[in-house]
Each structure stands twice: as C-alpha cells, then as structure tokens.
Amino acid sequence: MAKIGLDGHDRGVKVLARGLRDAGMEVIYTGLWQTPAAAAKAAIEEDVDVLGASFHSAAHMTLVPVLKNELARQGRPDIPVAIGGIIPHDDVQPMKDAGCDLVFETEVSMATIVSEINALAAKSHERRADCAGNGRLAGWLEALPTGNRAALGQLLTWVENGASSDDVASKLPAVGKAPVIAGFTGAPGVGKSTLIGRVIKELRNRDKTVAVLAVDPVSPITGGALLGDRARMTMVAADEGVFLRSSASRGELGGLAPTTGAMIEVMKRSGVDVLLIETVGAGQNDFTVRQWASPLVLLMMPGAGDDLQLEKAGIIEVAEVFVINKADLPGAGKLEAQIRETLGSDREIVQTVASHGEGIDKLVDAIIGFKKG
C-alpha cells in the first residue's frame, strides 16, 4: 500500500491496512509522499499480489498513468493496481481505462474491499504459479546475478511459497563475490528499522550496493501481518542501489521466518555488496539469525534493564556488535560500562542516535571491518 503524491494523510490507509491484516493478508505499507517510481519499485521488490494506491489530493488522474508506466519500465506491467481514497464517480471509468484493476470510491465497505482484493490476489497467485512452471523460473535464475530486481523479487516469492530446500540448492547459480551479511536484532521499539535505514544511507555514501530482508511478526489469531519496515526507510527506498524485501514470520519462532535461510541464499547471489537481515522484535532466546549472519548486531537502549540482564544466556552471549541506540537518553554511558564489565572488551560497542544519524559511520566501520573470532 502506497500513498502517492503530496499526500500527508495516513489515518485512512492505516485503518485499511489493519482491516486487510485482520482479514489474514500480509500488508506492506510503504509510507507517505511516495513517487510513482518508488511505489513501482517497492511493488516489484516485494513481488506483490496487488499494488494499492491511496489518493486524497485529487492527483489520481495524473499519477495513475505514470504509475502504470513505471511498472512497465521497471519490468512488471503485470502487477495489478487497485486505487482508492477520494475518487469521484465520474473518474472511475477513466481510471479503469488507464489500467486500474480495482477502483474504490468513498464510503465503500471494508467487506467489499477485502472480498475484491482477495479475488484479484487469487488471480495473481494463479499467474505466478504458471510463470514458475512454464520456463520463466530459468529466466529469473539467469538474470539473478545481474542484479535484476524483478527477477530477484519473483525468486524470493518462489522460495516463500514453498520451494523445497533441494530445489533451491540445485537450481541456484554458484555464489560469486560473497556479500557482507549483517544481522540486526533487538527488542521491539529499540529502533532497528530506523537504524538500518541510516546504515543503508551510509553504505550508499561509500558506494556499496545493499539488500535488506526485514522480518515482521504475524497475527496469531488471523495469520495476517502488517509489514511496515519500509515506511521507516523512505530516505533510501527509491535508491536503485538498494533492494528492500519484507517477510512475515508466518508463525516461526527465533526471530525469523521459515524460509529466511533460503531467501538469504537467493539474495547472496544477486550481486549486492552488503546484505542486512532484520529480525522481528526479538527476545533473549531469539537468536536464529546467527546461523546466517555475521556480525550479529544487537540493539539495546538505555534504561531497558539492570546489569543482571547482561548475565543471562541467549542473545547476549552470541551478539558480536552491541549498539546502544537512543544514546541521547540518560544512562547510555552506564549501559556501555556495564556491557564492558560483564562481557569484556573484545566486542565492539557503538552508541548511536538513529533518528539523527549520530554514530552511524562508526557502526558501518564495525560491520564492514568485522572479522569473526
């Protein structure tokens, strides 16, 4: 779901996102003030079933044709588009003529939106299965090492939708230059997505290409998920040297999703310099990411516990770089001293204020220069 144009109203789109999530869908929210090019790029990287665009600034007549052209230019004219917001009745047919698959007028019910999007998504599933089975898979695999984002997006969905580990291992090309793979974990609200957005920007300033795989939790009640990490990375999301992919945990414990490992194997072959993995808001026992990433970066924040927490087994033991984020809060220096006193001085500790970009250069130095053991 994207808010395209000079549109700063997000209440409606968040209500809609929650409604779709509660209907069991995995909903990716990209944030406010998106350009058509950025929205198309996000849809292609996520390989969405439906791209939903909301308009409250009467710009749909101008921007929808641009959005459709961007999807075509970037290699995925087949992605269905649904629009809503403030769409006058007289504009509905012109929007369908411009290529919109669904046009929702004001006052349409949530039940209708859910039903029609589910039906449109079902068609996407059928088309995707046909593509994977009729020889298109070989084309995606061939294009993967060239950095083709449309191929990478579709291969990741092939993995997510149940490709076996044997299929992945046997069909993927050999790894060329292996990227640096860093895993980011920490408690909910500690600032992982915002920090990663800043890290990406610093890496791009150093002329490194970057891919991100960000995992969010699913509802234990409906199986739906609101995947909102992209909305905190808007400053880099449109960069052609950055690939962002969201993933729902789908009930997996440990901070990742059942297919995260296989998705990483695909992304390693895409030609990027650095691959960043973001776990769900994780607890002390959620350290599965260490199987796939090194360094393992643990985010902490001042005031989140006493020094006894540092003595406990689990993620504290295996973290290789400690980040004290929100270090402008009282107690950052004390927390760093406690970490050094408890765990020794052999592990890197970096203080950051992600919201202002402070300390990010030092963190990137620690990631790029990390040597195991």
N, C-alpha and C positions, 0 to 999 in steps of 0.2 A: 504494500500500500504506500502510495507516494502523494505528497502534497506538492503540486507542480505550479510554479509561477510565484508571484509576490503574494503568497497566501500564508499568513501567520496564525490562522485559526486551527487549533488541533483538538478541541474538545470533541467535535463530531467524529473525527476519524479515530480517536481513541475509543469512543463508545462503540463504534462499528468494529474496531479491531477486537475489543473484548467480546462482542457478540459473536463474531466468527470463531474466536478461540473457544468460547463456551459451546459452540456447535461442533467442536472436535477438529477444527482446522489448525494448521501451522501458519501463523500470520507474521509476515516480515514487515515491520514498519521502518521506513527509511528516513523519516523526519520531515521538517518543514522546508519550504523555499527550494524545492528540487528543480533543476533544469530538466527538460525532456531528455537530454543526452544522459544525465546522471540517472534518471529513473529507468531508462532503457538499459543502461549498463548494469544497474542493480538487478533488474529482472533477468538479464542474461546470465549473470554470475550465479544467481540463486536458482536458475532454471525453473522459474515459477510456472504453476498451472494457469494462473490468471494474474495479470498486472492490473491493480485497481488504482485509479487516479481520482482524487477529490479536488473539485474546483469551487471556490467561494468568491472568486474575484472576476467572474464573467469572462474568463480568458480561454474557455474550452474551445471556442470556435477557431481560435488562432493556434493554440498549443497542441490540441489533439492531432492534427495533421503532422505537426513537427515531431511529436512522439512516435507516430507510426513510421515516419521516415527514418527516425533514429534507430528503431528496432530493425528496420530493413538494412540500414547502413552498417549496423554492427552484427549482422548475420543471423538475426532471428525474427523475420517478419511474421512467423507463425505463432508467436506468443499472443494469446487472446488479451484484449483490453476491455475492462469494464470501467465506466466513469459514473460519478455521482457528485453530490454537492448541491449547488444551485444551478439546475439545468432547466430552463424554461421549456414548456411542452413543445413549442414551435421549433426548438433546436434538436429534438430527439431524433427525427429522421435524418437531418443533415449530419448528425454525429454518427449514426449508423452507416450512412453513405460514406463517411470519412474512414470507416473501418472499425468502429467500436462494436464489440460483440454484445455488450450489455450497456444500457443507459438507464440509470436510476434517477427518476425525478424526485423532488422533495416530497416528504410525507410517505414514501414507500415503507412498508413494514419490514422489520428485521427478518421475519419469517420468509418473506418473499426474496430478500437479498440472499439469505442463506441457501434457499432452495435453488435459485437461479445460478448462483456461483458454484454450488455443488454440481449441478448439471453440466456447466461449462468446464469445470475441472475434470469431470469424468471423461469428457471428450479429449482433454489434454492427455490423460493417462493412456487412453487407447492409442493416440497418435504416438506417444513416447514409446510404448511397447512395440509398435510397428517399426519405428525408427531403429530401435536397438536390435530388432530381429531381422531386418531386411538388408543388412550390409552397412548401415550407417555407423555402427559401432566401430568397424575397422577404420572408417574415415576419421572418427573422433580420435582414435588411438594414434593414427598417423599425424594428426595435427597437434596433438598434445605437447610435444617438445618445443613447438614453435611459439608457445605462449598464446595460442588461440583461446580466448576466454569463452567463446560459445561452446567449443569442444570440451573444455575443462568443466564448464558448468553441467553439461549433459552427462559427462562421465561420472561426475560426483553423484548425480541423481541415480545413475545406473547402479552405483555402489549402494547408495542409501536404500534403494528399492529392492535389495535382496541379492545382488550378485554374490556368488559364493567366494570364499577366500581363494579357492583353487582357480576360479575364473579370473579373479583379479591378478593373482600371481602369474598365471600362464599367459595372459593377454597383454599385460602392461609392458612397454618398452623398457630397456635397461636404464638405470639411473645414470644421467650424465654427471654434471658437476652437482654434487650434493649440496643442498642449501643448509644454512644455519637454521636449526629448528629450536625455537624457544617456547616453553610452556608457561602460561600465566595462570595462577590460581590464587584464591583468597576468599574471604568471607563475603557474603552479599553486601553491597553498598560500599565496599572499600575503594572502588574507583577503577576497576580493571579495564572496562571499555574505554573510558576517557583516557586513561594512561596509555593504552595500546594505540589509540588514535594519535597521541603525541609522539609515541615511539615510531609509528609509521612515518609521520612527517619528518622526523629527524633522519630516519633511514633514507627517505627520498632525497633529503638535502645532501646526503652522502652518495647519491646516485645508485642506490640499491633498489632493485625491484622486490616487491613484498606481496605475500599472500597471507591471508588470515582465515582461520577456521574457528568460528565462535559458537560455543555450545550453550544453549539455554534450556531450562527445565520445562517439562510438560506437566499439564494438569493431571493429577492422579484420579480425578473424577471424570473428565471428558476426553482426555488424551490430546486435547488441543494445546497450543503453545503460542505465546506472544514473543517473537524473536526481535528484540529491539536494539541489539548492539550496534547495528549500522547507524542508528539515529544519533549515537554518540561519537561517530567517526566521520561526520559530514565534511570536515575540512579536508579529508583525503579521499573520500569515497569516489569522487569523479576523476581522480588521477588515473591515467592509463597505465601507470606503472604499479598500480595497486589492484589486487583481486581480493574481494571480501565474500566469504560464504558463511551463512548462518546454518546451524544444525540443531535440531531438537533432540534432547537426551532420550526420548522415547522409552522412559522407564529404567534406563541403565543407571546403576549406582557407580560411584567412584569419580563423578565429575564430568564424564564424557558420554558419548552415545555408543550404541552397539557397533556402529560402522565407522567410528572415528579413525581407528587404526588403518583400515582400508582406504579411507578418504585421504589420509595423510600420504599413503603410498602413491596415490594418484597425483596429489599436489606436488610431491617431491620431484616428479618427472615433468613438471610444467615449465621448467627453466628459470624459476624465480631464485633470487639470491638469499632471501630470508623468509622463513615460514613461521608464523606466530599462531599458537594454539591458545584459545581462551576457554577455560572450563566454566561450568555453571558456578554460581556462588557456592563455594565448597567449604566443607568442614574438615576436622582433623584427620579423618580417615579416608578422605577423597584424594588419593594420590596416584590414580591410574595413569595420569598424563606423563609420569616419569618414564613409562615404557617407551614413549615416543619422542620425548623432547629433552634436550639438554642444551643450555641450562634450564632448570626448573626454577621459575621466578615466583616467589611467594610475596604477595602484597599483605601488609599489615597497616594498622593505623594507630596513632596514639590513643590511649585511654580505653582500649578494647579488651583489657585483661591484665592480670598481675603476672609477676615473673614465674609463677608456678606453671602457667600455660606453656612456657618455653621448655619445661622439663618433660612434657608429655610426649608419648610416642606418636608417630604418624607423620603428617606432612612437614612438621618442624624438622624432623630428622633428615628428610631427604631433600629439602629445599637447598638449592645451590647458590641462589642470589636472593637476598632479602631486600624488599623495597618498603620503606616506611613512607606511605603516601599520606597526603593531607598533613605534611610535616609542618605546616604553619599553625597547627593546633598545639596547645600546651602538651608537653610530655614526649615530644619526638626524640629529644636528646636522651632522655631517661630510657626510652624503649631501646634505642640503639645500644646504650651501655649495658642494658640487661641482656640483649642478644649476645653481645661480645663476652660478657661474663659467663653466660650459661653455655654457649656453643663454641667459644673460642674465636680466634681472629682470622681463621683461614677461609671464611666465606664472605663474599662481597656484600656490603650493606650500603644501600643508596637511599638518601632522603629525597623525596620528590613532592611537588605540589602540581599534580597533573593538570588541574584547572587553569594554571598559569604557565605551564611549560617548564617549571623550575626543576632542575636536576635530571632532565631527560637525556641530555648529552652524556652525562656520566653513566646513566643506566645503559644506553646504547653501547658505550665503550665496553661495559661489563659483559653485555650479551655477545657482541662481535668478537671480543678478545677472550671469551671463555674457553678454558681448556680443562677437560674432565680430569679429575683426580689431582 
